[in-house]
Amino acid sequence: MRKSVVLTLVLASLATAACTKATQEKTQADAKAAAGKVGDAAKDAASSPEMKAVGSDVKTAASEAASATAAATAEAADKAGDAAAKAADKAGDAAKTAAANAKQSAAEAKAKAKADAAAKK
């Protein structure tokens, strides 16, 4: 916004360089007055109740978004914890089954070895 006001003043200054001194002074005064009015209008707009309401709405929306994100994160963490617990249970069950199978296979191998040794005698 300030850049456009400055640019306008520069262009007005260049345009008035070819004019008479009185015309240049009047143009400069008009440009300064216009710049002052633009600045005042910007200040009025920024401090208007409508802009304050917009700011309040943005804060409310940000707060609601943060709450929703926190809730979703907590829910996802709970689900991930439940899934990890189930996976651990399944892994434990699989380990128990594998250990039982290994024990049974070892007992069968031992029995076969005894039988083979007895058969050789």
C-alpha positions in Angstrom: 0.0 0.0 0.0 2.8 2.4 0.9 4.7 1.5 -2.2 1.7 2.5 -4.4 1.4 5.8 -2.6 5.1 6.5 -2.9 5.0 5.5 -6.6 2.0 7.8 -7.2 3.9 10.7 -5.5 7.0 10.0 -7.6 5.0 9.8 -10.9 3.1 13.0 -9.9 6.4 14.7 -9.3 7.8 13.7 -12.6 4.6 14.7 -14.4 4.6 18.1 -12.8 8.3 18.8 -13.6 7.2 20.1 -16.9 4.5 22.3 -15.3 4.8 25.8 -13.8 5.9 26.3 -10.3 2.4 27.1 -9.1 1.0 24.1 -10.7 3.7 21.9 -9.3 3.1 23.2 -5.7 -0.7 22.7 -6.1 -0.1 19.2 -7.4 2.3 18.4 -4.5 -0.2 19.7 -2.0 -3.0 17.6 -3.6 -0.9 14.5 -3.6 0.1 15.0 0.1 -3.6 15.5 1.0 -4.6 12.4 -1.0 -1.8 10.4 0.7 -3.0 11.6 4.1 -6.6 10.6 3.3 -5.5 7.1 2.1 -3.5 6.6 5.3 -6.5 7.8 7.4 -8.8 5.5 5.5 -6.5 2.5 6.1 -6.3 3.3 9.8 -10.1 3.6 10.0 -10.5 0.3 8.2 -8.0 -1.5 10.4 -9.7 -0.3 13.6 -13.3 -0.8 12.3 -15.6 -3.1 14.2 -15.9 -5.3 11.1 -12.1 -5.9 11.0 -12.1 -6.6 14.7 -14.9 -9.1 14.2 -12.9 -10.7 11.4 -9.9 -11.0 13.7 -12.0 -12.5 16.4 -13.5 -15.0 13.8 -9.9 -16.0 12.7 -8.9 -16.6 16.3 -12.0 -18.7 17.0 -11.4 -20.7 13.8 -7.8 -21.3 14.7 -8.8 -22.4 18.2 -11.4 -24.8 16.9 -8.9 -26.2 14.4 -6.3 -26.7 17.1 -8.9 -28.5 19.3 -9.9 -30.8 16.4 -6.3 -31.5 15.6 -5.6 -32.4 19.2 -8.6 -34.7 19.4 -7.7 -36.4 16.1 -4.1 -36.9 17.3 -5.2 -38.4 20.6 -7.6 -40.7 18.8 -4.9 -41.8 16.4 -2.5 -42.4 19.2 -5.1 -44.6 21.0 -5.7 -46.6 17.9 -2.0 -47.0 17.3 -1.6 -48.2 20.9 -4.4 -50.7 20.6 -3.0 -52.0 17.3 0.5 -52.3 18.9 -1.0 -54.2 21.8 -2.8 -56.6 19.5 0.3 -57.1 17.4 2.3 -57.8 20.6 -0.3 -60.4 21.7 -0.2 -62.1 18.3 3.6 -62.1 18.4 3.6 -63.6 21.9 1.1 -66.3 20.8 3.2 -67.1 17.8 6.3 -67.3 19.9 4.6 -69.7 22.4 3.3 -71.8 19.5 6.8 -71.9 17.9 8.4 -72.8 21.2 5.9 -75.6 21.8 6.5 -76.9 18.3 10.2 -76.8 18.7 10.0 -78.6 22.1 7.8 -81.3 20.5 10.1 -81.7 17.5 13.1 -82.0 19.9 11.3 -84.7 21.9 10.4 -86.5 18.8 14.0 -86.3 17.5 15.3 -87.5 20.9 12.9 -90.4 20.8 13.8 -91.3 17.3 17.5 -91.1 18.2 16.9 -93.5 21.1 14.9 -95.8 18.9 17.7 -95.8 16.2 20.3 -96.4 18.9 18.3 -99.3 20.3 17.8 -100.8 16.9 21.6 -100.8 16.2 22.3 -102.8 19.4 
